[in-house]
């Protein structure tokens, strides 16, 4: 009994130490003023500076690489990684798809977050839009309508439409987060199967959002963006009844 109860405690202690070491490495990067693309000290230098063994250090470095904090280029060294949201997208996609095996709560929460992000910021983005923005958004809508007329799905045009809606804000973090949520949303969509709404109706929903944007009616644009997400919510619910 003593052995079985001690093992989890030991594992917990080791994980705690590794997390602390990962935090120390990130703090070292910040303290030295390193930027994306800058090289890190060698493993030997890091081990000496942080007072840890190389095996323990390597475990933490692997985790930081998976998190997109550092980049390890074999034969060249270690570098501060550029902005990369792939790990976040992969993690959220996994959690969302895993939840579909049960009640879909996390998948619905992910849809909620994307909905809140878009409907909450559309007014600010509309205030910064110029006529050229309207023209590019409409071009994405036309691409959807043309694809729908041919009976073809239009995920790329859909993604471009939503990206263009918020491009005027000139917020790189927002664009990256929207890219993450688009990837997650698309994977969940594929997992639960096609929505009941047909392609022509889906294109028409986007046309309605565009028209509210051009009219300068922020509350209506937000309302139509909110309704846009009803279909995926209904399909997630139906997924558990199929």
ROLOFI-218692 format. One record per residue (C-alpha): residue number from 0; x negated, y negated, z negated. Coordinates in steps of 0.1 Angstrom, whole numbers, plus 5000, padded with zeros to 4 digits. Layout:
! residues N
+-----+------+------+------+
:   n :   px :   py :   pz :
+-----+------+------+------+
: NUM :    X :    Y :    Z :
...
+-----+------+------+------+
END
This chain:
! residues 242
+-----+------+------+------+
:   n :   px :   py :   pz :
+-----+------+------+------+
:   0 : 5000 : 5000 : 5000 :
:   1 : 4972 : 4976 : 4991 :
:   2 : 4955 : 4981 : 5025 :
:   3 : 4987 : 4975 : 5045 :
:   4 : 4996 : 4943 : 5027 :
:   5 : 4960 : 4930 : 5029 :
:   6 : 4957 : 4934 : 5066 :
:   7 : 4984 : 4909 : 5076 :
:   8 : 4969 : 4884 : 5051 :
:   9 : 4935 : 4888 : 5066 :
:  10 : 4948 : 4883 : 5101 :
:  11 : 4967 : 4852 : 5090 :
:  12 : 4935 : 4838 : 5075 :
:  13 : 4915 : 4845 : 5107 :
:  14 : 4942 : 4828 : 5128 :
:  15 : 4942 : 4798 : 5105 :
:  16 : 4904 : 4795 : 5107 :
:  17 : 4906 : 4797 : 5146 :
:  18 : 4932 : 4770 : 5147 :
:  19 : 4911 : 4748 : 5125 :
:  20 : 4881 : 4754 : 5147 :
:  21 : 4901 : 4745 : 5178 :
:  22 : 4912 : 4713 : 5161 :
:  23 : 4875 : 4706 : 5153 :
:  24 : 4865 : 4710 : 5189 :
:  25 : 4892 : 4687 : 5201 :
:  26 : 4882 : 4661 : 5175 :
:  27 : 4845 : 4664 : 5186 :
:  28 : 4857 : 4656 : 5222 :
:  29 : 4875 : 4626 : 5210 :
:  30 : 4847 : 4614 : 5187 :
:  31 : 4822 : 4616 : 5215 :
:  32 : 4844 : 4597 : 5239 :
:  33 : 4845 : 4624 : 5265 :
:  34 : 4868 : 4620 : 5294 :
:  35 : 4884 : 4645 : 5318 :
:  36 : 4856 : 4660 : 5339 :
:  37 : 4828 : 4653 : 5313 :
:  38 : 4807 : 4682 : 5303 :
:  39 : 4808 : 4696 : 5267 :
:  40 : 4778 : 4706 : 5247 :
:  41 : 4766 : 4742 : 5253 :
:  42 : 4779 : 4771 : 5232 :
:  43 : 4747 : 4771 : 5211 :
:  44 : 4750 : 4734 : 5204 :
:  45 : 4787 : 4736 : 5195 :
:  46 : 4781 : 4766 : 5173 :
:  47 : 4753 : 4748 : 5154 :
:  48 : 4773 : 4715 : 5152 :
:  49 : 4804 : 4732 : 5139 :
:  50 : 4787 : 4758 : 5118 :
:  51 : 4803 : 4789 : 5133 :
:  52 : 4792 : 4821 : 5151 :
:  53 : 4792 : 4823 : 5188 :
:  54 : 4819 : 4850 : 5189 :
:  55 : 4843 : 4830 : 5168 :
:  56 : 4835 : 4799 : 5189 :
:  57 : 4842 : 4818 : 5221 :
:  58 : 4876 : 4829 : 5209 :
:  59 : 4886 : 4793 : 5202 :
:  60 : 4872 : 4781 : 5235 :
:  61 : 4893 : 4807 : 5254 :
:  62 : 4924 : 4794 : 5236 :
:  63 : 4916 : 4758 : 5245 :
:  64 : 4910 : 4768 : 5281 :
:  65 : 4945 : 4785 : 5281 :
:  66 : 4960 : 4753 : 5267 :
:  67 : 4944 : 4732 : 5294 :
:  68 : 4921 : 4713 : 5270 :
:  69 : 4888 : 4725 : 5284 :
:  70 : 4877 : 4741 : 5317 :
:  71 : 4851 : 4768 : 5317 :
:  72 : 4831 : 4771 : 5349 :
:  73 : 4809 : 4802 : 5348 :
:  74 : 4774 : 4793 : 5357 :
:  75 : 4780 : 4756 : 5353 :
:  76 : 4792 : 4750 : 5317 :
:  77 : 4823 : 4737 : 5300 :
:  78 : 4841 : 4705 : 5308 :
:  79 : 4870 : 4684 : 5295 :
:  80 : 4899 : 4696 : 5317 :
:  81 : 4919 : 4672 : 5338 :
:  82 : 4956 : 4668 : 5330 :
:  83 : 4972 : 4701 : 5336 :
:  84 : 5008 : 4710 : 5326 :
:  85 : 5007 : 4745 : 5340 :
:  86 : 5003 : 4762 : 5305 :
:  87 : 5033 : 4742 : 5292 :
:  88 : 5054 : 4751 : 5322 :
:  89 : 5045 : 4788 : 5319 :
:  90 : 5052 : 4789 : 5281 :
:  91 : 5086 : 4772 : 5284 :
:  92 : 5095 : 4793 : 5314 :
:  93 : 5087 : 4825 : 5294 :
:  94 : 5107 : 4813 : 5264 :
:  95 : 5137 : 4804 : 5286 :
:  96 : 5137 : 4836 : 5305 :
:  97 : 5132 : 4857 : 5273 :
:  98 : 5162 : 4840 : 5258 :
:  99 : 5184 : 4851 : 5287 :
: 100 : 5180 : 4887 : 5274 :
: 101 : 5199 : 4876 : 5244 :
: 102 : 5222 : 4846 : 5242 :
: 103 : 5203 : 4821 : 5264 :
: 104 : 5201 : 4795 : 5236 :
: 105 : 5165 : 4784 : 5245 :
: 106 : 5174 : 4783 : 5282 :
: 107 : 5203 : 4760 : 5274 :
: 108 : 5181 : 4738 : 5252 :
: 109 : 5157 : 4734 : 5281 :
: 110 : 5185 : 4723 : 5304 :
: 111 : 5197 : 4699 : 5276 :
: 112 : 5162 : 4683 : 5274 :
: 113 : 5160 : 4678 : 5312 :
: 114 : 5195 : 4664 : 5313 :
: 115 : 5187 : 4640 : 5284 :
: 116 : 5155 : 4629 : 5301 :
: 117 : 5171 : 4621 : 5334 :
: 118 : 5204 : 4606 : 5323 :
: 119 : 5187 : 4586 : 5296 :
: 120 : 5161 : 4570 : 5319 :
: 121 : 5181 : 4565 : 5351 :
: 122 : 5191 : 4530 : 5341 :
: 123 : 5155 : 4518 : 5335 :
: 124 : 5144 : 4534 : 5368 :
: 125 : 5173 : 4517 : 5387 :
: 126 : 5162 : 4483 : 5374 :
: 127 : 5128 : 4488 : 5389 :
: 128 : 5140 : 4502 : 5423 :
: 129 : 5135 : 4484 : 5456 :
: 130 : 5153 : 4490 : 5489 :
: 131 : 5125 : 4513 : 5501 :
: 132 : 5132 : 4535 : 5471 :
: 133 : 5168 : 4538 : 5481 :
: 134 : 5158 : 4547 : 5516 :
: 135 : 5136 : 4576 : 5504 :
: 136 : 5161 : 4589 : 5480 :
: 137 : 5188 : 4589 : 5507 :
: 138 : 5163 : 4608 : 5530 :
: 139 : 5162 : 4635 : 5504 :
: 140 : 5200 : 4637 : 5503 :
: 141 : 5202 : 4639 : 5541 :
: 142 : 5177 : 4667 : 5541 :
: 143 : 5199 : 4686 : 5516 :
: 144 : 5230 : 4680 : 5537 :
: 145 : 5213 : 4692 : 5568 :
: 146 : 5201 : 4723 : 5551 :
: 147 : 5235 : 4730 : 5536 :
: 148 : 5251 : 4727 : 5571 :
: 149 : 5227 : 4754 : 5582 :
: 150 : 5236 : 4775 : 5552 :
: 151 : 5200 : 4772 : 5538 :
: 152 : 5191 : 4765 : 5502 :
: 153 : 5171 : 4733 : 5496 :
: 154 : 5150 : 4736 : 5464 :
: 155 : 5122 : 4714 : 5478 :
: 156 : 5145 : 4685 : 5488 :
: 157 : 5163 : 4688 : 5455 :
: 158 : 5130 : 4685 : 5436 :
: 159 : 5120 : 4656 : 5457 :
: 160 : 5153 : 4638 : 5451 :
: 161 : 5149 : 4640 : 5413 :
: 162 : 5112 : 4630 : 5415 :
: 163 : 5121 : 4599 : 5437 :
: 164 : 5148 : 4588 : 5412 :
: 165 : 5122 : 4581 : 5386 :
: 166 : 5092 : 4572 : 5407 :
: 167 : 5098 : 4535 : 5402 :
: 168 : 5090 : 4538 : 5365 :
: 169 : 5053 : 4545 : 5375 :
: 170 : 5050 : 4568 : 5345 :
: 171 : 5025 : 4597 : 5352 :
: 172 : 5034 : 4615 : 5320 :
: 173 : 5071 : 4614 : 5329 :
: 174 : 5064 : 4627 : 5364 :
: 175 : 5043 : 4656 : 5350 :
: 176 : 5070 : 4665 : 5324 :
: 177 : 5097 : 4663 : 5351 :
: 178 : 5075 : 4687 : 5372 :
: 179 : 5073 : 4710 : 5343 :
: 180 : 5111 : 4710 : 5337 :
: 181 : 5117 : 4715 : 5374 :
: 182 : 5096 : 4746 : 5374 :
: 183 : 5113 : 4759 : 5343 :
: 184 : 5148 : 4751 : 5356 :
: 185 : 5141 : 4767 : 5389 :
: 186 : 5129 : 4800 : 5373 :
: 187 : 5159 : 4801 : 5350 :
: 188 : 5181 : 4794 : 5381 :
: 189 : 5166 : 4823 : 5399 :
: 190 : 5169 : 4846 : 5369 :
: 191 : 5206 : 4840 : 5364 :
: 192 : 5215 : 4841 : 5401 :
: 193 : 5232 : 4816 : 5424 :
: 194 : 5256 : 4791 : 5410 :
: 195 : 5293 : 4793 : 5419 :
: 196 : 5290 : 4759 : 5436 :
: 197 : 5283 : 4762 : 5473 :
: 198 : 5255 : 4744 : 5491 :
: 199 : 5277 : 4717 : 5506 :
: 200 : 5292 : 4709 : 5472 :
: 201 : 5257 : 4707 : 5457 :
: 202 : 5245 : 4683 : 5483 :
: 203 : 5276 : 4662 : 5478 :
: 204 : 5268 : 4660 : 5440 :
: 205 : 5234 : 4645 : 5449 :
: 206 : 5251 : 4621 : 5474 :
: 207 : 5273 : 4609 : 5446 :
: 208 : 5244 : 4603 : 5423 :
: 209 : 5226 : 4584 : 5451 :
: 210 : 5257 : 4562 : 5458 :
: 211 : 5260 : 4553 : 5421 :
: 212 : 5223 : 4543 : 5421 :
: 213 : 5226 : 4521 : 5453 :
: 214 : 5257 : 4505 : 5438 :
: 215 : 5237 : 4496 : 5407 :
: 216 : 5262 : 4514 : 5384 :
: 217 : 5238 : 4529 : 5358 :
: 218 : 5266 : 4543 : 5336 :
: 219 : 5282 : 4561 : 5366 :
: 220 : 5247 : 4574 : 5377 :
: 221 : 5241 : 4587 : 5342 :
: 222 : 5275 : 4604 : 5341 :
: 223 : 5270 : 4620 : 5375 :
: 224 : 5235 : 4632 : 5365 :
: 225 : 5250 : 4647 : 5334 :
: 226 : 5277 : 4666 : 5353 :
: 227 : 5251 : 4678 : 5377 :
: 228 : 5238 : 4702 : 5350 :
: 229 : 5272 : 4717 : 5342 :
: 230 : 5268 : 4744 : 5369 :
: 231 : 5236 : 4759 : 5355 :
: 232 : 5251 : 4758 : 5320 :
: 233 : 5281 : 4777 : 5332 :
: 234 : 5260 : 4802 : 5351 :
: 235 : 5238 : 4809 : 5320 :
: 236 : 5270 : 4816 : 5300 :
: 237 : 5283 : 4839 : 5328 :
: 238 : 5250 : 4857 : 5329 :
: 239 : 5259 : 4873 : 5296 :
: 240 : 5292 : 4885 : 5309 :
: 241 : 5280 : 4900 : 5342 :
+-----+------+------+------+
END
